[in-house]
């Protein structure tokens, strides 16, 4: 009976370890879900910035066309309006340049996040596989103990 009691305690301990491992697995899955959501948010921001850059490029083209029409109307008005348009164009180009820089930074950030996510995901997969292997090993040991116990009694 003492042996049976020890085996029962070992089985209970192994079951607690299994529950702990399951809880850790759930935590890891939650971490992965959060990372995926973060990557998704980065992708949405990247798409938004891409649309904004396209809009700014169209605005720039419209400003250039406007400046050309004004030049055709009169030389005096064209000169002042051309300066305004060039100022506007410079601002838009500066903003476009900033947005392109930000877009590149977001892409790099997204790529870095994906690399970190992939690395973490692989690490979690490896740990999960190791945990499952340990679980199988423990289950085999429990089976061995059960069959040994059955053989003894």
N, CA, C and O atoms as a GROMACS GRO file, in nm:
protein
  612
    1UNK      N    1   0.082  -0.120   0.000
    1UNK     CA    2   0.000   0.000   0.000
    1UNK      C    3   0.086   0.126   0.000
    1UNK      O    4   0.051   0.228  -0.060
    2UNK      N    5   0.200   0.117   0.068
    2UNK     CA    6   0.291   0.232   0.068
    2UNK      C    7   0.340   0.260  -0.074
    2UNK      O    8   0.348   0.375  -0.117
    3UNK      N    9   0.372   0.153  -0.145
    3UNK     CA   10   0.416   0.168  -0.285
    3UNK      C   11   0.304   0.227  -0.370
    3UNK      O   12   0.327   0.314  -0.454
    4UNK      N   13   0.184   0.179  -0.347
    4UNK     CA   14   0.069   0.230  -0.421
    4UNK      C   15   0.049   0.379  -0.390
    4UNK      O   16   0.021   0.458  -0.480
    5UNK      N   17   0.063   0.415  -0.264
    5UNK     CA   18   0.049   0.554  -0.223
    5UNK      C   19   0.154   0.641  -0.292
    5UNK      O   20   0.123   0.750  -0.339
    6UNK      N   21   0.279   0.593  -0.298
    6UNK     CA   22   0.387   0.667  -0.364
    6UNK      C   23   0.359   0.682  -0.512
    6UNK      O   24   0.378   0.788  -0.571
    7UNK      N   25   0.313   0.574  -0.572
    7UNK     CA   26   0.281   0.580  -0.716
    7UNK      C   27   0.166   0.676  -0.742
    7UNK      O   28   0.168   0.751  -0.839
    8UNK      N   29   0.067   0.674  -0.654
    8UNK     CA   30  -0.046   0.766  -0.668
    8UNK      C   31   0.002   0.911  -0.657
    8UNK      O   32  -0.042   0.997  -0.732
    9UNK      N   33   0.093   0.936  -0.562
    9UNK     CA   34   0.148   1.070  -0.547
    9UNK      C   35   0.226   1.112  -0.670
    9UNK      O   36   0.218   1.227  -0.715
   10UNK      N   37   0.302   1.018  -0.725
   10UNK     CA   38   0.378   1.049  -0.847
   10UNK      C   39   0.285   1.080  -0.962
   10UNK      O   40   0.308   1.173  -1.039
   11UNK      N   41   0.178   1.001  -0.973
   11UNK     CA   42   0.081   1.026  -1.081
   11UNK      C   43   0.018   1.163  -1.063
   11UNK      O   44   0.003   1.238  -1.160
   12UNK      N   45  -0.019   1.197  -0.939
   12UNK     CA   46  -0.080   1.328  -0.914
   12UNK      C   47   0.020   1.440  -0.946
   12UNK      O   48  -0.018   1.543  -1.002
   13UNK      N   49   0.145   1.418  -0.911
   13UNK     CA   50   0.248   1.518  -0.942
   13UNK      C   51   0.262   1.536  -1.094
   13UNK      O   52   0.273   1.647  -1.144
   14UNK      N   53   0.262   1.423  -1.164
   14UNK     CA   54   0.273   1.430  -1.310
   14UNK      C   55   0.152   1.499  -1.370
   14UNK      O   56   0.164   1.573  -1.468
   15UNK      N   57   0.035   1.475  -1.313
   15UNK     CA   58  -0.085   1.542  -1.362
   15UNK      C   59  -0.078   1.692  -1.337
   15UNK      O   60  -0.121   1.771  -1.421
   16UNK      N   61  -0.025   1.732  -1.222
   16UNK     CA   62  -0.007   1.875  -1.194
   16UNK      C   63   0.091   1.937  -1.293
   16UNK      O   64   0.068   2.047  -1.344
   17UNK      N   65   0.198   1.866  -1.320
   17UNK     CA   66   0.294   1.916  -1.418
   17UNK      C   67   0.231   1.929  -1.555
   17UNK      O   68   0.258   2.025  -1.628
   18UNK      N   69   0.148   1.833  -1.590
   18UNK     CA   70   0.078   1.839  -1.719
   18UNK      C   71  -0.014   1.960  -1.724
   18UNK      O   72  -0.021   2.028  -1.826
   19UNK      N   73  -0.085   1.986  -1.614
   19UNK     CA   74  -0.174   2.103  -1.610
   19UNK      C   75  -0.093   2.232  -1.621
   19UNK      O   76  -0.133   2.325  -1.691
   20UNK      N   77   0.020   2.237  -1.554
   20UNK     CA   78   0.107   2.355  -1.561
   20UNK      C   79   0.156   2.376  -1.704
   20UNK      O   80   0.156   2.489  -1.755
   21UNK      N   81   0.196   2.268  -1.767
   21UNK     CA   82   0.243   2.277  -1.905
   21UNK      C   83   0.131   2.323  -1.997
   21UNK      O   84   0.153   2.404  -2.087
   22UNK      N   85   0.012   2.272  -1.974
   22UNK     CA   86  -0.104   2.316  -2.054
   22UNK      C   87  -0.131   2.464  -2.034
   22UNK      O   88  -0.160   2.535  -2.130
   23UNK      N   89  -0.121   2.510  -1.912
   23UNK     CA   90  -0.143   2.652  -1.884
   23UNK      C   91  -0.037   2.737  -1.954
   23UNK      O   92  -0.067   2.842  -2.010
   24UNK      N   93   0.088   2.689  -1.950
   24UNK     CA   94   0.195   2.762  -2.019
   24UNK      C   95   0.167   2.766  -2.169
   24UNK      O   96   0.188   2.869  -2.234
   25UNK      N   97   0.122   2.656  -2.223
   25UNK     CA   98   0.091   2.652  -2.366
   25UNK      C   99  -0.017   2.754  -2.400
   25UNK      O  100  -0.009   2.822  -2.502
   26UNK      N  101  -0.118   2.765  -2.314
   26UNK     CA  102  -0.224   2.863  -2.337
   26UNK      C  103  -0.166   3.004  -2.332
   26UNK      O  104  -0.201   3.089  -2.415
   27UNK      N  105  -0.078   3.030  -2.235
   27UNK     CA  106  -0.015   3.162  -2.226
   27UNK      C  107   0.066   3.191  -2.353
   27UNK      O  108   0.062   3.302  -2.406
   28UNK      N  109   0.139   3.091  -2.400
   28UNK     CA  110   0.218   3.111  -2.521
   28UNK      C  111   0.128   3.141  -2.640
   28UNK      O  112   0.160   3.227  -2.723
   29UNK      N  113   0.016   3.073  -2.649
   29UNK     CA  114  -0.077   3.099  -2.758
   29UNK      C  115  -0.133   3.241  -2.749
   29UNK      O  116  -0.154   3.307  -2.850
   30UNK      N  117  -0.157   3.287  -2.626
   30UNK     CA  118  -0.207   3.423  -2.610
   30UNK      C  119  -0.101   3.524  -2.652
   30UNK      O  120  -0.133   3.625  -2.715
   31UNK      N  121   0.024   3.498  -2.617
   31UNK     CA  122   0.134   3.586  -2.658
   31UNK      C  123   0.143   3.591  -2.810
   31UNK      O  124   0.160   3.698  -2.869
   32UNK      N  125   0.130   3.475  -2.872
   32UNK     CA  126   0.136   3.469  -3.019
   32UNK      C  127   0.022   3.549  -3.079
   32UNK      O  128   0.041   3.623  -3.175
   33UNK      N  129  -0.098   3.536  -3.022
   33UNK     CA  130  -0.214   3.609  -3.073
   33UNK      C  131  -0.191   3.760  -3.061
   33UNK      O  132  -0.226   3.836  -3.152
   34UNK      N  133  -0.133   3.802  -2.950
   34UNK     CA  134  -0.104   3.946  -2.932
   34UNK      C  135  -0.003   3.994  -3.035
   34UNK      O  136  -0.016   4.102  -3.092
   35UNK      N  137   0.098   3.912  -3.058
   35UNK     CA  138   0.199   3.950  -3.158
   35UNK      C  139   0.138   3.958  -3.298
   35UNK      O  140   0.169   4.048  -3.376
   36UNK      N  141   0.052   3.863  -3.329
   36UNK     CA  142  -0.014   3.865  -3.459
   36UNK      C  143  -0.101   3.991  -3.473
   36UNK      O  144  -0.105   4.052  -3.580
   37UNK      N  145  -0.168   4.028  -3.367
   37UNK     CA  146  -0.250   4.148  -3.370
   37UNK      C  147  -0.163   4.271  -3.389
   37UNK      O  148  -0.199   4.363  -3.463
   38UNK      N  149  -0.048   4.274  -3.323
   38UNK     CA  150   0.045   4.385  -3.338
   38UNK      C  151   0.094   4.395  -3.482
   38UNK      O  152   0.100   4.504  -3.539
   39UNK      N  153   0.127   4.282  -3.540
   39UNK     CA  154   0.173   4.281  -3.680
   39UNK      C  155   0.060   4.328  -3.771
   39UNK      O  156   0.082   4.403  -3.866
   40UNK      N  157  -0.062   4.283  -3.741
   40UNK     CA  158  -0.177   4.325  -3.821
   40UNK      C  159  -0.195   4.476  -3.813
   40UNK      O  160  -0.222   4.540  -3.914
   41UNK      N  161  -0.181   4.533  -3.693
   41UNK     CA  162  -0.195   4.677  -3.676
   41UNK      C  163  -0.085   4.751  -3.755
   41UNK      O  164  -0.112   4.855  -3.816
   42UNK      N  165   0.036   4.698  -3.753
   42UNK     CA  166   0.145   4.758  -3.830
   42UNK      C  167   0.113   4.755  -3.980
   42UNK      O  168   0.139   4.851  -4.052
   43UNK      N  169   0.058   4.644  -4.024
   43UNK     CA  170   0.021   4.633  -4.166
   43UNK      C  171  -0.087   4.734  -4.201
   43UNK      O  172  -0.083   4.794  -4.308
   44UNK      N  173  -0.184   4.752  -4.112
   44UNK     CA  174  -0.290   4.850  -4.138
   44UNK      C  175  -0.232   4.991  -4.146
   44UNK      O  176  -0.269   5.069  -4.233
   45UNK      N  177  -0.141   5.023  -4.054
   45UNK     CA  178  -0.077   5.156  -4.058
   45UNK      C  179   0.004   5.172  -4.186
   45UNK      O  180   0.005   5.280  -4.246
   46UNK      N  181   0.071   5.066  -4.226
   46UNK     CA  182   0.149   5.071  -4.350
   46UNK      C  183   0.059   5.098  -4.468
   46UNK      O  184   0.092   5.180  -4.554
   47UNK      N  185  -0.054   5.030  -4.475
   47UNK     CA  186  -0.148   5.052  -4.584
   47UNK      C  187  -0.203   5.195  -4.582
   47UNK      O  188  -0.219   5.258  -4.686
   48UNK      N  189  -0.232   5.243  -4.462
   48UNK     CA  190  -0.283   5.380  -4.450
   48UNK      C  191  -0.179   5.481  -4.499
   48UNK      O  192  -0.212   5.575  -4.571
   49UNK      N  193  -0.054   5.462  -4.461
   49UNK     CA  194   0.052   5.552  -4.505
   49UNK      C  195   0.073   5.544  -4.656
   49UNK      O  196   0.103   5.644  -4.721
   50UNK      N  197   0.056   5.424  -4.713
   50UNK     CA  198   0.069   5.407  -4.857
   50UNK      C  199  -0.040   5.486  -4.929
   50UNK      O  200  -0.013   5.554  -5.028
   51UNK      N  201  -0.162   5.476  -4.877
   51UNK     CA  202  -0.272   5.553  -4.937
   51UNK      C  203  -0.245   5.703  -4.924
   51UNK      O  204  -0.271   5.779  -5.017
   52UNK      N  205  -0.195   5.744  -4.810
   52UNK     CA  206  -0.166   5.884  -4.788
   52UNK      C  207  -0.059   5.934  -4.885
   52UNK      O  208  -0.068   6.045  -4.938
   53UNK      N  209   0.043   5.850  -4.909
   53UNK     CA  210   0.149   5.888  -5.005
   53UNK      C  211   0.091   5.902  -5.145
   53UNK      O  212   0.126   5.994  -5.219
   54UNK      N  213   0.002   5.810  -5.182
   54UNK     CA  214  -0.061   5.819  -5.314
   54UNK      C  215  -0.143   5.947  -5.325
   54UNK      O  216  -0.139   6.016  -5.427
   55UNK      N  217  -0.216   5.978  -5.220
   55UNK     CA  218  -0.296   6.100  -5.220
   55UNK      C  219  -0.206   6.222  -5.232
   55UNK      O  220  -0.237   6.315  -5.307
   56UNK      N  221  -0.097   6.223  -5.159
   56UNK     CA  222  -0.003   6.337  -5.167
   56UNK      C  223   0.060   6.348  -5.305
   56UNK      O  224   0.083   6.458  -5.355
   57UNK      N  225   0.088   6.232  -5.366
   57UNK     CA  226   0.145   6.236  -5.502
   57UNK      C  227   0.043   6.296  -5.599
   57UNK      O  228   0.079   6.375  -5.686
   58UNK      N  229  -0.085   6.258  -5.584
   58UNK     CA  230  -0.189   6.315  -5.670
   58UNK      C  231  -0.203   6.465  -5.645
   58UNK      O  232  -0.217   6.544  -5.739
   59UNK      N  233  -0.198   6.505  -5.517
   59UNK     CA  234  -0.206   6.647  -5.484
   59UNK      C  235  -0.090   6.724  -5.547
   59UNK      O  236  -0.107   6.835  -5.596
   60UNK      N  237   0.028   6.663  -5.544
   60UNK     CA  238   0.146   6.726  -5.603
   60UNK      C  239   0.127   6.744  -5.753
   60UNK      O  240   0.158   6.849  -5.808
   61UNK      N  241   0.076   6.640  -5.818
   61UNK     CA  242   0.052   6.649  -5.963
   61UNK      C  243  -0.052   6.756  -5.994
   61UNK      O  244  -0.039   6.831  -6.091
   62UNK      N  245  -0.157   6.763  -5.910
   62UNK     CA  246  -0.259   6.865  -5.932
   62UNK      C  247  -0.201   7.005  -5.913
   62UNK      O  248  -0.235   7.097  -5.988
   63UNK      N  249  -0.115   7.022  -5.814
   63UNK     CA  250  -0.054   7.153  -5.789
   63UNK      C  251   0.034   7.194  -5.907
   63UNK      O  252   0.037   7.311  -5.944
   64UNK      N  253   0.106   7.100  -5.964
   64UNK     CA  254   0.193   7.129  -6.080
   64UNK      C  255   0.108   7.170  -6.200
   64UNK      O  256   0.140   7.266  -6.269
   65UNK      N  257  -0.002   7.095  -6.226
   65UNK     CA  258  -0.090   7.128  -6.337
   65UNK      C  259  -0.152   7.266  -6.317
   65UNK      O  260  -0.164   7.344  -6.412
   66UNK      N  261  -0.193   7.295  -6.193
   66UNK     CA  262  -0.250   7.425  -6.162
   66UNK      C  263  -0.150   7.537  -6.191
   66UNK      O  264  -0.186   7.640  -6.247
   67UNK      N  265  -0.026   7.516  -6.152
   67UNK     CA  266   0.078   7.616  -6.175
   67UNK      C  267   0.098   7.639  -6.325
   67UNK      O  268   0.121   7.752  -6.368
   68UNK      N  269   0.091   7.532  -6.405
   68UNK     CA  270   0.109   7.546  -6.551
   68UNK      C  271  -0.005   7.626  -6.614
   68UNK      O  272   0.018   7.711  -6.700
   69UNK      N  273  -0.131   7.600  -6.569
   69UNK     CA  274  -0.246   7.675  -6.624
   69UNK      C  275  -0.235   7.824  -6.591
   69UNK      O  276  -0.264   7.910  -6.673
   70UNK      N  277  -0.192   7.852  -6.469
   70UNK     CA  278  -0.181   7.992  -6.428
   70UNK      C  279  -0.073   8.064  -6.508
   70UNK      O  280  -0.088   8.183  -6.538
   71UNK      N  281   0.033   7.996  -6.544
   71UNK     CA  282   0.140   8.056  -6.625
   71UNK      C  283   0.084   8.096  -6.762
   71UNK      O  284   0.122   8.198  -6.818
   72UNK      N  285  -0.007   8.011  -6.814
   72UNK     CA  286  -0.065   8.039  -6.945
   72UNK      C  287  -0.156   8.161  -6.941
   72UNK      O  288  -0.163   8.233  -7.041
   73UNK      N  289  -0.226   8.189  -6.833
   73UNK     CA  290  -0.320   8.302  -6.827
   73UNK      C  291  -0.248   8.436  -6.838
   73UNK      O  292  -0.272   8.511  -6.933
   74UNK      N  293  -0.164   8.467  -6.746
   74UNK     CA  294  -0.089   8.595  -6.753
   74UNK      C  295   0.047   8.577  -6.690
   74UNK      O  296   0.067   8.492  -6.603
   75UNK      N  297   0.141   8.658  -6.736
   75UNK     CA  298   0.278   8.647  -6.684
   75UNK      C  299   0.286   8.697  -6.539
   75UNK      O  300   0.350   8.633  -6.456
   76UNK      N  301   0.222   8.809  -6.509
   76UNK     CA  302   0.230   8.862  -6.373
   76UNK      C  303   0.165   8.768  -6.273
   76UNK      O  304   0.223   8.730  -6.172
   77UNK      N  305   0.040   8.731  -6.307
   77UNK     CA  306  -0.030   8.641  -6.216
   77UNK      C  307   0.042   8.507  -6.211
   77UNK      O  308   0.048   8.442  -6.107
   78UNK      N  309   0.095   8.467  -6.325
   78UNK     CA  310   0.165   8.338  -6.330
   78UNK      C  311   0.287   8.338  -6.239
   78UNK      O  312   0.315   8.238  -6.172
   79UNK      N  313   0.360   8.448  -6.236
   79UNK     CA  314   0.482   8.454  -6.154
   79UNK      C  315   0.447   8.437  -6.006
   79UNK      O  316   0.510   8.358  -5.935
   80UNK      N  317   0.346   8.514  -5.958
   80UNK     CA  318   0.310   8.504  -5.816
   80UNK      C  319   0.249   8.367  -5.785
   80UNK      O  320   0.281   8.305  -5.684
   81UNK      N  321   0.161   8.320  -5.874
   81UNK     CA  322   0.100   8.190  -5.850
   81UNK      C  323   0.203   8.077  -5.862
   81UNK      O  324   0.192   7.975  -5.794
   82UNK      N  325   0.298   8.094  -5.946
   82UNK     CA  326   0.403   7.991  -5.959
   82UNK      C  327   0.484   7.981  -5.831
   82UNK      O  328   0.521   7.872  -5.787
   83UNK      N  329   0.512   8.098  -5.771
   83UNK     CA  330   0.585   8.095  -5.644
   83UNK      C  331   0.503   8.024  -5.537
   83UNK      O  332   0.556   7.944  -5.459
   84UNK      N  333   0.373   8.053  -5.534
   84UNK     CA  334   0.286   7.987  -5.437
   84UNK      C  335   0.283   7.837  -5.462
   84UNK      O  336   0.293   7.756  -5.370
   85UNK      N  337   0.268   7.802  -5.592
   85UNK     CA  338   0.261   7.660  -5.626
   85UNK      C  339   0.393   7.590  -5.594
   85UNK      O  340   0.394   7.476  -5.546
   86UNK      N  341   0.504   7.659  -5.621
   86UNK     CA  342   0.634   7.597  -5.591
   86UNK      C  343   0.653   7.580  -5.440
   86UNK      O  344   0.709   7.481  -5.394
   87UNK      N  345   0.605   7.678  -5.366
   87UNK     CA  346   0.613   7.666  -5.220
   87UNK      C  347   0.528   7.547  -5.174
   87UNK      O  348   0.570   7.466  -5.091
   88UNK      N  349   0.407   7.541  -5.231
   88UNK     CA  350   0.318   7.430  -5.199
   88UNK      C  351   0.382   7.296  -5.239
   88UNK      O  352   0.378   7.198  -5.166
   89UNK      N  353   0.443   7.298  -5.359
   89UNK     CA  354   0.507   7.178  -5.411
   89UNK      C  355   0.623   7.136  -5.320
   89UNK      O  356   0.641   7.017  -5.291
   90UNK      N  357   0.699   7.232  -5.276
   90UNK     CA  358   0.811   7.202  -5.187
   90UNK      C  359   0.761   7.141  -5.056
   90UNK      O  360   0.818   7.044  -5.005
   91UNK      N  361   0.653   7.200  -5.002
   91UNK     CA  362   0.594   7.145  -4.879
   91UNK      C  363   0.545   7.003  -4.902
   91UNK      O  364   0.567   6.913  -4.821
   92UNK      N  365   0.477   6.985  -5.015
   92UNK     CA  366   0.425   6.851  -5.045
   92UNK      C  367   0.538   6.750  -5.067
   92UNK      O  368   0.529   6.636  -5.022
   93UNK      N  369   0.642   6.794  -5.135
   93UNK     CA  370   0.756   6.705  -5.156
   93UNK      C  371   0.824   6.672  -5.023
   93UNK      O  372   0.866   6.558  -4.999
   94UNK      N  373   0.835   6.772  -4.938
   94UNK     CA  374   0.892   6.748  -4.805
   94UNK      C  375   0.805   6.650  -4.728
   94UNK      O  376   0.854   6.555  -4.666
   95UNK      N  377   0.674   6.674  -4.733
   95UNK     CA  378   0.582   6.584  -4.664
   95UNK      C  379   0.586   6.445  -4.726
   95UNK      O  380   0.584   6.344  -4.655
   96UNK      N  381   0.592   6.440  -4.859
   96UNK     CA  382   0.602   6.311  -4.928
   96UNK      C  383   0.731   6.240  -4.889
   96UNK      O  384   0.731   6.119  -4.865
   97UNK      N  385   0.839   6.315  -4.883
   97UNK     CA  386   0.967   6.257  -4.844
   97UNK      C  387   0.960   6.203  -4.701
   97UNK      O  388   1.007   6.093  -4.672
   98UNK      N  389   0.900   6.283  -4.613
   98UNK     CA  390   0.883   6.236  -4.475
   98UNK      C  391   0.797   6.111  -4.468
   98UNK      O  392   0.828   6.016  -4.396
   99UNK      N  393   0.689   6.113  -4.544
   99UNK     CA  394   0.600   5.996  -4.544
   99UNK      C  395   0.669   5.873  -4.603
   99UNK      O  396   0.650   5.762  -4.554
  100UNK      N  397   0.750   5.894  -4.706
  100UNK     CA  398   0.824   5.781  -4.763
  100UNK      C  399   0.923   5.726  -4.660
  100UNK      O  400   0.939   5.606  -4.644
  101UNK      N  401   0.990   5.819  -4.591
  101UNK     CA  402   1.083   5.776  -4.486
  101UNK      C  403   1.009   5.699  -4.377
  101UNK      O  404   1.054   5.594  -4.333
  102UNK      N  405   0.895   5.753  -4.336
  102UNK     CA  406   0.815   5.685  -4.234
  102UNK      C  407   0.766   5.550  -4.285
  102UNK      O  408   0.764   5.452  -4.211
  103UNK      N  409   0.726   5.548  -4.413
  103UNK     CA  410   0.681   5.422  -4.474
  103UNK      C  411   0.794   5.319  -4.472
  103UNK      O  412   0.771   5.202  -4.439
  104UNK      N  413   0.913   5.362  -4.507
  104UNK     CA  414   1.028   5.270  -4.504
  104UNK      C  415   1.057   5.223  -4.362
  104UNK      O  416   1.088   5.106  -4.339
  105UNK      N  417   1.046   5.316  -4.267
  105UNK     CA  418   1.068   5.278  -4.127
  105UNK      C  419   0.962   5.178  -4.081
  105UNK      O  420   0.992   5.081  -4.011
  106UNK      N  421   0.837   5.201  -4.121
  106UNK     CA  422   0.730   5.108  -4.085
  106UNK      C  423   0.753   4.972  -4.149
  106UNK      O  424   0.730   4.868  -4.086
  107UNK      N  425   0.800   4.973  -4.273
  107UNK     CA  426   0.829   4.845  -4.338
  107UNK      C  427   0.939   4.770  -4.265
  107UNK      O  428   0.931   4.650  -4.241
  108UNK      N  429   1.045   4.846  -4.231
  108UNK     CA  430   1.154   4.782  -4.156
  108UNK      C  431   1.105   4.732  -4.022
  108UNK      O  432   1.138   4.621  -3.979
  109UNK      N  433   1.025   4.814  -3.956
  109UNK     CA  434   0.969   4.774  -3.826
  109UNK      C  435   0.882   4.650  -3.841
  109UNK      O  436   0.890   4.558  -3.760
  110UNK      N  437   0.801   4.648  -3.945
  110UNK     CA  438   0.715   4.532  -3.971
  110UNK      C  439   0.801   4.409  -3.997
  110UNK      O  440   0.775   4.301  -3.944
  111UNK      N  441   0.905   4.427  -4.082
  111UNK     CA  442   0.994   4.313  -4.112
  111UNK      C  443   1.063   4.264  -3.985
  111UNK      O  444   1.073   4.143  -3.962
  112UNK      N  445   1.110   4.359  -3.902
  112UNK     CA  446   1.175   4.321  -3.776
  112UNK      C  447   1.077   4.247  -3.685
  112UNK      O  448   1.110   4.146  -3.624
  113UNK      N  449   0.954   4.300  -3.678
  113UNK     CA  450   0.852   4.235  -3.595
  113UNK      C  451   0.821   4.096  -3.646
  113UNK      O  452   0.804   4.002  -3.567
  114UNK      N  453   0.813   4.082  -3.779
  114UNK     CA  454   0.787   3.950  -3.835
  114UNK      C  455   0.902   3.853  -3.804
  114UNK      O  456   0.880   3.737  -3.771
  115UNK      N  457   1.026   3.904  -3.816
  115UNK     CA  458   1.140   3.817  -3.785
  115UNK      C  459   1.138   3.777  -3.639
  115UNK      O  460   1.160   3.660  -3.606
  116UNK      N  461   1.111   3.874  -3.551
  116UNK     CA  462   1.104   3.841  -3.408
  116UNK      C  463   0.990   3.744  -3.381
  116UNK      O  464   1.004   3.649  -3.304
  117UNK      N  465   0.877   3.768  -3.446
  117UNK     CA  466   0.760   3.680  -3.429
  117UNK      C  467   0.794   3.539  -3.475
  117UNK      O  468   0.763   3.442  -3.407
  118UNK      N  469   0.857   3.530  -3.594
  118UNK     CA  470   0.891   3.397  -3.646
  118UNK      C  471   0.989   3.326  -3.553
  118UNK      O  472   0.976   3.206  -3.527
  119UNK      N  473   1.086   3.402  -3.502
  119UNK     CA  474   1.183   3.344  -3.410
  119UNK      C  475   1.112   3.297  -3.283
  119UNK      O  476   1.136   3.186  -3.235
  120UNK      N  477   1.027   3.381  -3.230
  120UNK     CA  478   0.954   3.347  -3.107
  120UNK      C  479   0.861   3.229  -3.132
  120UNK      O  480   0.849   3.139  -3.049
  121UNK      N  481   0.795   3.232  -3.248
  121UNK     CA  482   0.704   3.124  -3.283
  121UNK      C  483   0.780   2.992  -3.293
  121UNK      O  484   0.733   2.889  -3.244
  122UNK      N  485   0.897   2.996  -3.356
  122UNK     CA  486   0.977   2.873  -3.367
  122UNK      C  487   1.021   2.827  -3.229
  122UNK      O  488   1.019   2.707  -3.199
  123UNK      N  489   1.061   2.922  -3.145
  123UNK     CA  490   1.101   2.889  -3.008
  123UNK      C  491   0.984   2.825  -2.933
  123UNK      O  492   1.001   2.725  -2.864
  124UNK      N  493   0.866   2.885  -2.949
  124UNK     CA  494   0.748   2.829  -2.882
  124UNK      C  495   0.713   2.691  -2.936
  124UNK      O  496   0.674   2.602  -2.861
  125UNK      N  497   0.727   2.676  -3.067
  125UNK     CA  498   0.700   2.544  -3.126
  125UNK      C  499   0.798   2.441  -3.070
  125UNK      O  500   0.761   2.329  -3.035
  126UNK      N  501   0.926   2.481  -3.064
  126UNK     CA  502   1.027   2.389  -3.010
  126UNK      C  503   0.996   2.354  -2.865
  126UNK      O  504   1.006   2.238  -2.824
  127UNK      N  505   0.958   2.456  -2.788
  127UNK     CA  506   0.926   2.430  -2.647
  127UNK      C  507   0.801   2.344  -2.634
  127UNK      O  508   0.792   2.258  -2.547
  128UNK      N  509   0.704   2.370  -2.721
  128UNK     CA  510   0.582   2.289  -2.720
  128UNK      C  511   0.614   2.145  -2.755
  128UNK      O  512   0.565   2.052  -2.691
  129UNK      N  513   0.698   2.128  -2.857
  129UNK     CA  514   0.738   1.992  -2.896
  129UNK      C  515   0.812   1.923  -2.782
  129UNK      O  516   0.789   1.805  -2.755
  130UNK      N  517   0.901   1.998  -2.716
  130UNK     CA  518   0.974   1.941  -2.603
  130UNK      C  519   0.877   1.905  -2.491
  130UNK      O  520   0.890   1.800  -2.427
  131UNK      N  521   0.780   1.994  -2.467
  131UNK     CA  522   0.681   1.969  -2.363
  131UNK      C  523   0.598   1.845  -2.396
  131UNK      O  524   0.571   1.762  -2.309
  132UNK      N  525   0.558   1.834  -2.522
  132UNK     CA  526   0.480   1.719  -2.563
  132UNK      C  527   0.562   1.590  -2.550
  132UNK      O  528   0.512   1.486  -2.510
  133UNK      N  529   0.689   1.602  -2.585
  133UNK     CA  530   0.778   1.485  -2.571
  133UNK      C  531   0.789   1.445  -2.424
  133UNK      O  532   0.785   1.326  -2.390
  134UNK      N  533   0.804   1.545  -2.339
  134UNK     CA  534   0.811   1.517  -2.196
  134UNK      C  535   0.680   1.456  -2.146
  134UNK      O  536   0.680   1.363  -2.066
  135UNK      N  537   0.570   1.510  -2.195
  135UNK     CA  538   0.439   1.455  -2.157
  135UNK      C  539   0.427   1.309  -2.200
  135UNK      O  540   0.381   1.224  -2.124
  136UNK      N  541   0.468   1.281  -2.325
  136UNK     CA  542   0.462   1.142  -2.372
  136UNK      C  543   0.551   1.052  -2.287
  136UNK      O  544   0.513   0.941  -2.251
  137UNK      N  545   0.670   1.103  -2.255
  137UNK     CA  546   0.763   1.026  -2.173
  137UNK      C  547   0.701   0.999  -2.036
  137UNK      O  548   0.711   0.888  -1.983
  138UNK      N  549   0.636   1.102  -1.979
  138UNK     CA  550   0.573   1.083  -1.849
  138UNK      C  551   0.455   0.986  -1.858
  138UNK      O  552   0.435   0.902  -1.770
  139UNK      N  553   0.380   0.997  -1.966
  139UNK     CA  554   0.266   0.905  -1.984
  139UNK      C  555   0.316   0.761  -1.997
  139UNK      O  556   0.258   0.668  -1.941
  140UNK      N  557   0.424   0.744  -2.073
  140UNK     CA  558   0.482   0.610  -2.087
  140UNK      C  559   0.529   0.558  -1.951
  140UNK      O  560   0.512   0.441  -1.919
  141UNK      N  561   0.589   0.649  -1.872
  141UNK     CA  562   0.637   0.608  -1.741
  141UNK      C  563   0.520   0.568  -1.651
  141UNK      O  564   0.525   0.469  -1.578
  142UNK      N  565   0.412   0.649  -1.659
  142UNK     CA  566   0.293   0.617  -1.580
  142UNK      C  567   0.236   0.483  -1.623
  142UNK      O  568   0.196   0.402  -1.539
  143UNK      N  569   0.231   0.459  -1.754
  143UNK     CA  570   0.183   0.330  -1.806
  143UNK      C  571   0.270   0.216  -1.753
  143UNK      O  572   0.221   0.111  -1.712
  144UNK      N  573   0.403   0.242  -1.756
  144UNK     CA  574   0.495   0.140  -1.707
  144UNK      C  575   0.469   0.112  -1.560
  144UNK      O  576   0.467  -0.003  -1.516
  145UNK      N  577   0.449   0.222  -1.483
  145UNK     CA  578   0.423   0.205  -1.340
  145UNK      C  579   0.292   0.130  -1.317
  145UNK      O  580   0.283   0.043  -1.230
  146UNK      N  581   0.190   0.164  -1.396
  146UNK     CA  582   0.062   0.096  -1.383
  146UNK      C  583   0.074  -0.053  -1.412
  146UNK      O  584   0.024  -0.137  -1.339
  147UNK      N  585   0.145  -0.083  -1.526
  147UNK     CA  586   0.158  -0.223  -1.564
  147UNK      C  587   0.247  -0.296  -1.461
  147UNK      O  588   0.222  -0.412  -1.427
  148UNK      N  589   0.351  -0.227  -1.412
  148UNK     CA  590   0.437  -0.289  -1.309
  148UNK      C  591   0.356  -0.314  -1.182
  148UNK      O  592   0.368  -0.419  -1.118
  149UNK      N  593   0.275  -0.215  -1.148
  149UNK     CA  594   0.191  -0.229  -1.029
  149UNK      C  595   0.092  -0.343  -1.047
  149UNK      O  596   0.069  -0.423  -0.956
  150UNK      N  597   0.034  -0.350  -1.167
  150UNK     CA  598  -0.062  -0.457  -1.195
  150UNK      C  599   0.008  -0.593  -1.190
  150UNK      O  600  -0.048  -0.690  -1.139
  151UNK      N  601   0.127  -0.598  -1.243
  151UNK     CA  602   0.202  -0.725  -1.241
  151UNK      C  603   0.240  -0.765  -1.098
  151UNK      O  604   0.239  -0.883  -1.063
  152UNK      N  605   0.274  -0.666  -1.016
  152UNK     CA  606   0.316  -0.695  -0.880
  152UNK      C  607   0.196  -0.747  -0.800
  152UNK      O  608   0.212  -0.837  -0.718
  153UNK      N  609   0.077  -0.692  -0.822
  153UNK     CA  610  -0.040  -0.729  -0.744
  153UNK      C  611  -0.131  -0.814  -0.827
  153UNK      O  612  -0.236  -0.857  -0.779
   0.00000   0.00000   0.00000
